Amino acid sequence: MRFEILQHDSNCNARLGQIHTPHGMVHTPVFMPVATRGAIRALTIRDIEELGFEIVLSNTYHMYIRPGTDLLQKAGGLHHFMNYHKPLLTDSGGFQVFSLADLRKVHHDGVEFQSHIDGSKHFFTPEKVLDIQRIIGSDIMMVLDECVAYPADLQTAKTAVDRTLQWAGRSYEYWHQNFDIDAQALFAIVQGGVYPDLRLQCSTELQHYNFSGFAVGGLSVGEPKSQYSDITAVTVPALPWDKPRYMMGVGSPPEILEAIRYGVDMFDCVMPTRIARNGTLFTTNGRINIKSSIYAEDFNPLDEHCHCYVCKTFTRAYLRHIYKMNEIASLIYNTYHNLYFMKYFMDTIQKSIANNQFMDEYNKWRKIYSNSEKNNE
């Protein structure tokens, strides 16, 4: 993997870049749709390619549980299995394992857990997680880390940072000794909860190793928006300028804008697809809830400024009707629109950085989404 910065906005730390991988190039800043189990909910791979996305994310934990590494190996990896041939990033599964609070035990050398499917027992070590991602065939792999829930007291967060750093060191050595590091990149993950000193410690110590990139984990897990902004402002500038920076699990336009302002390049989140299935849609005028009765006789397009198939074809009244009737088409159309919006949103951000006007774009979108969130409260 190779990362190059093409342009830097002079008014902040937003930057335009390219990530070169064995399966193609990714323009940054980028939003990655989430194919947790090897598929985007309610859409096809053809849809994702039609929308123009250059990279998707899948999850090591879920692919390990089902369909399992034996089948993935026989299939020739996840690219072949899902017939997707662009870049692929896999999360280590650490977040999913640590969310199984009643089904796992953390040890010095790894984490023991029970499958959420059948209760079978498994053990993830930093090395095993990389071996699974080798079989998956990810272009970008993530280290195993310990993500603490919010709120977490200082000692709990510190213990998680210490363990994350130890596991990162083991991951780096194993990767260097056993992988083609040009074919499969490895990103470290910064933890530390909402404690600035811990975030800085984790950021600094991870840089003892020459990872391909650095991710910020453990945010957008319930902390107040002000703390998200504060921790982003502290953590991101402390990471190497010449490596890609990835904000994990963030998918709302205001949070993406805030992170790009400080120099983040990559994002993923299930939120745009999940809220679409619940009837909440992103538009150029902010969020709307298509379930609302105010749209029952609204024969305007969902978003008059959007050029996606859904907005060019259907009215708000129709989209509300099929949602209320529990039609599968509603899930498809809503999801397609929200991901079209995310691609459009990231494209406008890229253009604004290229023109040295990111802060204008930042202020415009922040105002739009601040007003729409107030209206939807």
C-alpha positions in Angstrom: 0.0 0.0 0.0 1.2 3.5 -0.8 -0.4 6.8 0.4 0.2 10.2 -1.1 -1.1 13.6 -0.1 -2.1 15.6 -3.2 -3.2 18.8 -1.6 -3.6 20.4 1.8 -6.2 23.1 2.6 -4.3 26.2 3.8 -7.1 27.1 6.3 -7.1 23.8 8.3 -5.6 20.3 8.2 -8.0 18.9 5.6 -6.1 17.1 2.9 -6.7 15.4 -0.4 -5.0 12.1 -1.0 -4.7 8.7 -2.7 -4.3 5.3 -1.3 -2.8 2.8 -3.7 -3.6 -0.9 -3.0 -3.2 -4.2 -5.0 -6.9 -3.9 -5.9 -7.0 -0.3 -7.0 -6.7 3.3 -5.9 -8.9 5.1 -3.3 -9.3 8.8 -3.4 -9.5 10.4 0.1 -11.2 11.7 2.1 -13.4 8.6 1.7 -16.5 7.0 3.2 -16.5 3.2 3.1 -19.8 1.3 3.0 -20.0 -1.5 5.5 -20.4 -5.1 4.2 -20.2 -6.6 7.7 -21.0 -10.1 6.6 -19.8 -9.8 3.0 -22.8 -7.9 1.7 -24.2 -4.4 1.9 -27.7 -4.6 3.6 -30.5 -4.2 1.0 -28.1 -3.5 -2.0 -26.0 -5.5 -4.5 -22.4 -5.3 -5.3 -23.5 -3.9 -8.7 -25.3 -1.1 -6.9 -22.1 -0.2 -4.9 -20.0 -0.1 -8.1 -22.7 1.9 -9.8 -22.6 4.4 -6.9 -18.9 4.8 -7.5 -17.5 3.6 -4.2 -13.8 2.6 -4.4 -13.5 0.6 -1.2 -15.8 -1.3 1.2 -15.3 -2.7 4.7 -16.0 -6.1 6.1 -15.6 -7.6 9.5 -13.2 -10.2 10.7 -15.3 -11.4 13.6 -18.4 -12.0 11.5 -16.6 -13.6 8.6 -14.8 -15.9 11.0 -18.0 -17.0 12.7 -19.9 -17.4 9.4 -19.0 -18.6 6.7 -15.7 -19.4 8.4 -12.1 -19.4 7.3 -12.2 -22.9 5.7 -14.9 -21.9 3.2 -13.2 -18.5 2.6 -9.9 -20.2 1.9 -11.6 -22.6 -0.6 -13.3 -19.6 -2.3 -9.9 -17.9 -2.7 -10.7 -15.1 -0.2 -13.5 -12.6 0.3 -12.9 -10.7 -3.0 -13.6 -13.9 -5.0 -16.3 -15.1 -2.6 -18.4 -11.9 -3.0 -17.2 -11.2 -6.6 -15.9 -7.8 -5.6 -12.5 -6.8 -7.0 -11.8 -3.3 -5.6 -10.0 -2.5 -2.3 -11.3 -4.1 0.9 -10.6 -3.2 4.5 -11.4 -5.5 7.4 -11.9 -4.4 11.0 -10.2 -6.8 13.4 -13.4 -7.8 15.0 -12.2 -6.3 18.3 -15.2 -4.0 18.7 -17.6 -6.8 18.1 -15.9 -9.1 20.6 -15.7 -6.5 23.3 -19.4 -5.7 22.8 -20.1 -9.2 23.9 -19.8 -8.1 27.5 -21.4 -11.3 29.0 -19.8 -13.6 26.5 -16.1 -12.8 26.7 -13.1 -12.7 29.0 -10.0 -10.6 28.4 -6.6 -12.2 29.0 -3.0 -11.0 28.8 -2.5 -12.8 25.5 -5.9 -12.4 23.9 -9.6 -12.5 24.4 -11.8 -15.6 24.9 -15.4 -15.3 23.7 -18.5 -17.2 22.9 -20.1 -17.0 19.5 -23.3 -14.9 19.5 -24.8 -17.5 17.1 -24.3 -20.9 18.8 -22.4 -20.2 22.0 -19.2 -22.0 20.8 -16.0 -20.9 22.5 -13.2 -19.2 20.6 -10.0 -17.3 21.4 -8.6 -14.3 19.4 -5.0 -13.4 19.8 -3.4 -10.5 17.9 -1.7 -13.1 15.6 -4.8 -15.2 15.0 -6.8 -12.1 13.9 -4.1 -11.3 11.3 -4.2 -14.9 10.1 -7.9 -14.7 9.6 -7.5 -11.4 7.6 -4.8 -13.1 5.5 -7.4 -15.7 4.5 -10.0 -13.0 3.9 -7.4 -11.3 1.6 -7.9 -7.7 2.9 -6.0 -4.9 1.3 -6.0 -3.1 4.7 -6.0 -5.1 7.9 -6.6 -3.8 11.5 -4.8 -4.9 14.6 -6.7 -6.4 17.6 -7.3 -3.7 20.2 -9.4 -3.3 23.3 -12.3 -0.8 22.9 -13.9 0.3 26.2 -17.5 1.3 26.4 -18.7 4.8 27.3 -18.5 5.8 30.1 -15.3 4.2 31.3 -13.4 5.3 34.3 -9.7 6.3 34.0 -8.2 3.1 35.3 -10.4 1.0 32.9 -9.4 3.1 30.0 -5.7 3.0 31.0 -5.7 -0.8 31.2 -7.3 -1.0 27.8 -4.6 1.4 26.3 -1.8 -0.7 27.8 -3.3 -3.9 26.4 -3.9 -2.2 23.0 -0.3 -1.1 22.8 1.0 -4.5 23.8 -1.1 -6.2 21.2 -0.2 -3.7 18.6 3.5 -4.5 19.1 2.8 -8.2 18.7 0.7 -7.6 15.6 3.4 -5.5 14.0 6.2 -8.1 14.6 4.0 -10.9 13.3 3.0 -8.9 10.3 6.5 -8.1 9.4 7.8 -11.6 9.8 4.9 -13.5 8.1 3.1 -11.3 5.6 3.8 -9.6 2.3 3.5 -6.2 3.8 3.1 -4.5 0.4 0.1 -6.7 -0.5 -1.6 -6.4 2.9 -1.3 -3.2 4.8 -1.7 -3.0 8.6 -3.2 -0.1 10.6 -2.8 0.4 14.3 -5.7 1.7 16.5 -5.5 4.6 19.0 -7.6 4.0 22.1 -7.9 6.0 25.4 -11.6 6.7 25.9 -12.3 10.4 26.5 -9.0 11.0 28.3 -6.7 13.3 26.3 -3.5 12.2 28.1 -4.3 8.5 27.3 -5.0 9.3 23.7 -1.7 11.2 23.3 0.2 8.4 25.1 -1.4 5.8 22.8 -0.8 7.9 19.7 2.9 8.5 20.6 3.8 4.9 21.5 2.1 3.4 18.5 4.5 5.4 16.3 7.4 3.3 17.6 6.3 1.0 14.8 6.1 1.7 11.1 2.4 0.8 10.6 0.9 1.5 7.2 -1.7 3.8 8.8 -3.3 4.8 12.0 -7.0 4.6 13.1 -8.8 6.3 15.9 -11.1 3.9 17.7 -13.6 4.1 20.5 -15.3 7.3 19.5 -18.9 7.7 18.5 -19.8 5.1 21.1 -22.2 7.4 23.1 -19.9 10.2 24.3 -21.3 13.8 24.0 -20.6 15.6 20.7 -18.4 18.1 22.5 -16.1 15.3 23.8 -16.0 13.7 20.3 -14.7 17.0 18.9 -12.3 17.6 21.8 -10.7 14.1 21.5 -10.5 14.4 17.7 -8.7 17.7 18.0 -6.2 16.2 20.4 -5.6 12.8 18.8 -5.5 13.3 15.1 -2.8 16.0 14.9 -0.6 13.7 17.0 -0.6 11.1 14.3 2.0 11.0 11.5 1.1 13.4 8.7 2.4 11.1 5.9 0.2 8.1 6.9 -3.5 7.7 6.3 -5.7 8.4 9.3 -8.9 6.5 9.8 -11.8 7.5 12.1 -13.6 4.2 12.9 -17.3 3.9 13.1 -18.2 7.5 12.2 -20.8 8.2 9.5 -22.8 11.3 10.3 -22.0 14.4 8.1 -21.2 16.7 11.0 -18.8 14.2 12.7 -17.1 13.5 9.3 -16.6 17.2 8.7 -15.2 17.7 12.1 -12.6 14.9 11.6 -11.6 16.0 8.1 -10.9 19.5 9.5 -8.2 17.9 11.7 -6.8 15.7 8.9 -8.7 12.4 8.9 -8.8 10.5 5.6 -11.1 7.5 6.0 -14.5 6.8 7.6 -16.9 3.9 7.9 -20.2 3.4 9.6 -23.4 1.3 9.4 -25.4 4.4 10.3 -26.3 5.7 6.8 -27.7 2.2 5.8 -29.2 1.4 9.2 -31.2 4.7 9.5 -32.3 4.3 5.9 -34.0 1.0 6.9 -35.7 3.0 9.7 -37.0 5.7 7.4 -34.4 8.4 8.1 -32.8 9.9 5.0 -29.9 12.3 4.4 -30.6 15.1 1.9 -28.9 18.3 0.8 -31.4 20.1 3.2 -30.5 17.9 6.2 -32.1 14.8 7.6 -35.7 13.9 7.0 -37.9 11.2 8.5 -39.9 9.7 5.6 -42.4 8.1 8.1 -43.7 11.5 9.0 -47.3 12.3 8.1 -46.3 15.6 6.6 -45.1 13.6 3.5 -48.4 11.6 3.0 -49.5 13.9 0.1 -46.1 15.4 -0.8 -45.5 14.7 -4.5 -42.2 16.4 -4.7 -38.9 14.4 -5.1 -37.2 13.2 -1.9 -34.4 15.7 -2.6 -34.8 18.1 -5.5 -31.0 18.6 -5.7 -30.2 14.9 -5.8 -29.7 13.0 -9.1 -29.9 9.5 -7.8 -32.4 7.0 -9.3 -34.7 7.3 -6.3 -35.0 11.1 -6.4 -35.4 11.2 -10.1 -38.2 8.5 -10.1 -40.3 8.6 -6.9 -42.1 11.2 -4.8 -41.9 11.5 -1.0 -45.6 10.4 -0.8 -44.7 7.1 -2.5 -41.6 6.5 -0.5 -43.6 7.0 2.7 -46.4 4.7 1.5 -44.1 1.8 0.7 -42.3 2.3 4.0 -45.5 2.2 5.9 -46.6 -0.9 4.0 -43.3 -2.7 5.0 -42.3 -3.2 1.3 -38.8 -4.6 0.7 -38.5 -2.0 -2.0 -38.5 0.7 0.7 -35.4 -0.6 2.3 -33.7 -0.8 -1.1 -34.6 2.7 -2.3 -33.8 4.3 1.1 -30.5 2.6 1.4 -29.6 3.4 -2.2 -30.4 7.1 -1.7 -28.4 7.4 1.6 -25.3 5.8 0.1 -25.6 8.0 -3.0 -25.8 11.0 -0.7 -22.7 9.8 1.2 -20.7 9.5 -2.1 -21.9 12.9 -3.3 -21.1 14.4 0.1 -17.5 13.1 0.1 -17.1 14.2 -3.5 -18.1 17.7 -2.7 -15.6 17.7 0.2 -12.8 16.5 -2.0 -13.6 19.2 -4.5 -13.6 21.9 -1.8 -10.2 20.8 -0.6 -8.8 20.8 -4.1 -10.1 24.4 -4.4 -8.8 25.4 -0.9 -12.3 26.0 0.2 -13.0 23.3 2.7 -14.0 25.6 5.5 -16.7 27.1 3.3 -18.1 23.6 2.7 -17.6 22.8 6.4 -19.7 25.8 7.5 -22.4 25.1 4.9 -23.0 21.5 5.8 -22.7 22.1 9.6 -25.4 24.7 9.4 -27.7 22.5 7.3 -27.4 19.5 9.5 -27.6 21.5 12.8 -30.9 23.1 11.7 -32.4 19.8 10.5 -31.4 18.0 13.7 -33.2 20.7 15.7 -36.2 20.4 13.6 -36.3 16.6 14.1 -35.9 16.7 17.9 
